[in-house]
Amino acid sequence: MNKLLSSLSMLSLCLYAGSSFAGTTGKVNFHGYVYGQTCQVKNTSENQHVFLPSVRSSSLLTAGATSTESANFNIEFVNCTAGVTAGVKFDQVNVNGTTGTLKNTFTGPYAADNVDIQIMANGQTINLAQQDKSHYKEALVDDAVVSYPFVARYYATGKATQGIVDTYATFKVDYK
């Protein structure tokens, strides 16, 4: 019994002694971000699917040929501050560095060969490898919605073969 009592006493002492070594101070970290001029991507613009019409491969026989068929899409910004000039800056993910078009990311036996997707704004092609800010717009009032209409069409990098064309573009708000 004495051994048990002695053991329990030692255990209690150790537990008590351990708590006396607990720290008496701590640290709280705070994180934030203060922004000035701003626009936000409208939630309906964040993850779009644009379906181009089907075209004949015979309309894309040579490098540089484009389809007359196209698909329109919009990217919209909301909550823009008055006086802010902002635009859509496409990231250079899967961009053909020579043509500035979006490479076909579909692979396998059913993929179209020598076909990219070209993006246009205001009737002018956008070279995604060398973007300028010519299509940017100014927000005229606070909390403005700014809409950027774009057109996507097929672009031949050589003699096109029939098949599936899939690609994507990522983008962000950019300020002038």
Secondary structure as GFF3:
##gff-version 3
##sequence-region A 1 176
A	DSSP	alpha_helix	2	20	.	.	.	ID=ss1
A	DSSP	beta_strand	40	41	.	.	.	ID=ss2
A	DSSP	three_ten_helix	43	45	.	.	.	ID=ss3
A	DSSP	three_ten_helix	57	59	.	.	.	ID=ss4
A	DSSP	beta_strand	66	80	.	.	.	ID=ss5
A	DSSP	beta_strand	85	90	.	.	.	ID=ss6
A	DSSP	beta_strand	115	121	.	.	.	ID=ss7
A	DSSP	beta_strand	124	126	.	.	.	ID=ss8
A	DSSP	beta_strand	137	138	.	.	.	ID=ss9
A	DSSP	beta_strand	144	156	.	.	.	ID=ss10
A	DSSP	beta_strand	171	175	.	.	.	ID=ss11
###
